Amino acid sequence: MSTQATGQVVRSLIPARLDRLPWSPFHTRIVLALGVAWLLDGLEITVASAIAETLTEPTTLGLSSAAVGLSATIYLLGEVVGALYFGRLSDRLGRRKLFMITMAVYLGGSGLTALTLGSGPGWIAFFFVTRFIAGMSIGGEYGAINSAIDELIPARHRGRVDLAVNGTYWLGSVIGTLGTLILLNVLDPSLGWRLGFLIGPVLALFILILRRHLPESPRWQIMHGYRDEAEKSIGFIEHEVKSSGRELPEVDKSKEIELRPEAGHGYVDLVRVLFKTYPRRSILGATLMITQSFLYNSIFFTYTIVLGKFYNVPASATPWFLIAFAVGNFLGPLVLGHLFDTLGRRKMISGSYLLSGVLLAISAWAFNAGLLTAVTQTIAWCVIFFFASAGASAAYLTVSEIFPLEVRAMAIAVSFSIAQCFGALGPVLYGWLIGDGSNPTMLFYGYLLAAGVMIVGGVVEVFLGIDAENKALEDVAEPLSFAGDRNS
């Protein structure tokens, strides 16, 4: 039975014990089991986009184009609601409970989508509801997963791991594109679209098995008064590391912290943290999240339209261009991730934002001058988003490490939701700028706007960035339950 002791002062070395651990197979399992959240989101959005036209056919669901677009909006709305709802529960009930619950919800939501058996109003409503549920689960994953990874991964590896995990969104995009290419071109469309929506749930079944063997975050446990459970969890982790042949360094006793655990904190506490305790950090996090979301939603959701309208690329060929784009985005965080731990957050985040903005402005000029082809435009986008993807992933890293543990998942949820809302403006605006494809100058100005938005994000990072590399989370943001000076 869980024994929660709140209001009592306790001293703990758990954060120090976690951060001094060497990398081990246990940490690799954490990344594999938890990092799939981003991959599933990329897979879901890509599959939904790839089968959009198929769902308008009478032999499938016979949806109108507007209804297909509405289903995408419903999925994104589900992500926002899920992030806010499950983010609160993650801070209240723990990371492990929530990353098990959200994956089970995803399994049901996305799996049930494939069981939409008719095209009548009732079945269409069923389709929309299941898309909303799938979106809720993925939105909920973001807060629980990013919090758990940051709290379990040693500080010196936190940056590169977060970036690599966040970058797997694009690996999911590649899997989704290849999967739907095969399913829609080899099988009957009425069956292929259903199997497309089952790719994620099949993967989720294996992930649920992996997650069953992961412990709760000892950091969350000790700061919520579960002292015995925290000792059990950290003991399990240390045993796992030692059993893989790794030597455990001595614990630095000077890093002991004094806490007065509380039962839980809500959005009222988060508002106080955001606007009273850390207003500059709130501006930083919101700016980084909004700017990267606007850029991505502006370019990615109109990518295939630009290829078709301005470069006459047939719809059947656009998936191959999308794969190239996704690969560039996936490689950026993977290749550059370690630099965020060595050169530092401020230099790398500001550099990736500024560089991607400048490169986008240059490519916009070349586009307007008629100097690009479909291939060279794609190469330009791959280079731009190689850097932008690293910066965007680091935006999520930033909001997950600069606020106290007790409200971390909620802070991630609010930042994610704000970014989604602002990002939703991009596809509408850029769809209007593209028009019938007869006036590239309008889109040129749109690209300059997106470039300027990213540059603003980079400049804000220069002045407000937090040098969080290689620091314990408790040193980056003091816990709300912190009760005194460090051991002296």
Secondary structure, 3 states (H helix, E strand, C coil): CCCCCCCCCEEECHHHHHHCCCCCHHHHHHHHHHCHHHHHHHHHHHHHHHCCCHHHCCCCCCCCHHHHHHHHHHHHHHHHHHHHHHHHHHHHHCHHHHHHHHHHHHHHHHHHHCCCCCCCHHHHHHHHHHHHHHHHHHHHHHHHHHHHHHHHCCHHHHHHHHHHHHHHHHHHHHHHHHHHHHHHHHCCHHHHHHHHHHHHHHHHHHHHHHHCCCCCCHHHHHHCCCHHHHHHHHHHHHHHHHHCCCCCCCCCHHHCEEECCCCCCCHHHHHHHHHHHCHHHHHHHHHHHHHHHHHHHHHHCCHHHHHHHHHCCCCCCHHHHHHHHHHHHHHHHHHHCCHHHHCCHHHHHHHHHHHHHHHHHHHHHHHHCCCCCHHHHHHHHHHHHHHHHHHHHHHHHHHHHCCCHHHHHHHHHHHHHHHHHHHCHHHHHHHHHHCCCCCHHHHHHHHHHHHHHHHHHHHHHHHHCCCCCCCCHHHHCCCCCECCCCCC
